[in-house]
Each structure stands twice: as C-alpha cells, then as structure tokens.
Amino acid sequence: MNDSTADALPDDVLQFAHALFDLARAGDVEQLTAAIDQGVPVDLTDAQGNTLLMLAAYHGHAPLVVALAERGADLDRPNDRAQTPLAGAVFKRATEVIEALVSRGADLDAGTPTARATAAMFQVELPQR
C-alpha cells in the first residue's frame, strides 16, 4: 500500500489495513489468517513495502510465518529497502522463523543484503536445506 494508494482509500479501509499490520507485528495467527481466508491479499504491503510476512518474520512469530507461507505468501518479496523476510529474521536472530522460512524454500541469496550476507555479518548459523 503505497502513499498514493493510501490517499485514495477511505479512512475505515486504512484503519483496517493498519490493524492487519498490527496483527502481523503481534503474531496473531487466528485473526490475521481469518482475514486472509476471507479475501485480504496475503502479500498486502504497508507504505514501506513490508508484507505481512516481513512483519511477522521480523518480530519473531514463527507460527504466523508458517500460516502465511501455507496461504501462499511470497517468501522472498523484498520491502522498499530490498530486505527480505529471511534477512530480517537473521538480523533479529529469530531462529524458529529462520528455520520455518528456509525449510519452505526461502532464497538465502535474495535481497540486499542477502540473508547469507546478513548471517555472515552477524555470525548467525543458517540451517541446511
């Protein structure tokens, strides 16, 4: 949801979208997956290009990461700063999230910096596929 899109949306729709991003940050699997199952795009993005998956991964919510992946979330979609969910999880040292993403096929070399480069920089061991 970029700024021009946000400007065109009614206030109640914007409030709903902001609530969805808050649910992702909080790791609320039940409410967020219910919204997606009812038609919310699984790759909905905020003004910085962060997907619901990126927010869940960055905040360390492995169960939500798994649920979003099961619903078809793009595991490698970068935000506007070219960061991927996996690189964000590596930066935060969110081991369970890293394992969930890698086991589902997230690309260790996507984004800038890549998850592989981030792991080397912060001395985080990546799981083997």
N, C-alpha and C positions, 0 to 999 in steps of 0.2 A: 504494500500500500504506500505509494509514493505521495509526496506533498500535493501534487495536482489532483490525484485521485481523492485524497483526504479532503481537499477543499470542495469537491463535488458531492461528497456524501452527507446525508442528513446527520444531525447530532446523535440521534439514537443509534444509528448504524456505527458511527465512530466509537461511541461508548461501548457497544457490543464487541467491536474489534479489539479495543483496548482491554476489555475484560478477558477476551480469549488469550491475549498475550500474557496477561497476569496469571491466568491459569497455567500456561506453559511454564512460566518462571517458578510457579509454586509446585509444579509437578502433579497437578490434579488430573489424574488419568480418567476418572469417571466422567467428570463434567466436560472435559475437552474432547474426549473420544465420542461422547454423546453428540456434541455439536458437529463434529466431523461426520459422524454417521448420518446426521440429518442434513448434510449438504455443505457445511463450511469447507472450503478448499484446504486440503491437508498441507499445502505449501503456501498458505497465507503468509504474507510478509509485512513487517512493520516499516516505518519510514526509513529505517537504516538497512533494509533488506534482510533483516533477520527473520527466518522462518520460525514456525512453532517448534520445529525440531532443534534448530540452533539454540533457541532459548532454553528448551528442556535440557539439551546436552550441556550447555554452558553452566547451568545451575545444578547439574549433577543428578538428574532424575532419570535413572536407567529404566524403570518400568514405563514411564511415559515415552521415552525414546523408542523402546520396543513396540509399544502400541502404535506410535506414529509410523514407524517403519512398516509394521504389518498393514497399515492403511495406505501404503504407497508413497510415503514422504520421500523426497529426493535426498538421499543420504549425503550427497556431495555438493548440494547447492550452496554456493558462497553468498555471503552477505555483501553489502556495498563496499566493504573493506577487503574483499577477496578471501575472507576467513570461512572455513568450513566447520560444520558441527564437530567433526572429529578433531580438528586442530584446536577448537575451543575447549573440548573435553580434555585434551592432552595438556593444554595450558593450565587448566584448573585441577589437573591430576585426578580426574574423575574416573577411576579405574573401571568401575562397573559400566559406565557409559562407553568408555573406550572399547571394552570387550564386546558390548552389545553392537556397536557400530561396525567394528572390524569383522565380527562373526557374520554380519549381514551384508558384507561386501563393500563397506565404505572405502574409498580410494585414499590410500596413505599419501599419495602424491598430488592430490587435488588442492587447489587454493594457494594462497600466498600469505605467509609461509605455509608450506605443506605440513601435514601432521607429522611426517617423518622428520622434517627440519625442526619443528617445534619440540618434538621428543628429544632430539639430539641437543638442542639448546638448553632444555630444562632437565636433562638427564632422566627422562621417563622411558621405561621399557615398554615397548609395544608388543601386544600379543601376536603370535604367529597365526596365520590363516590355516 
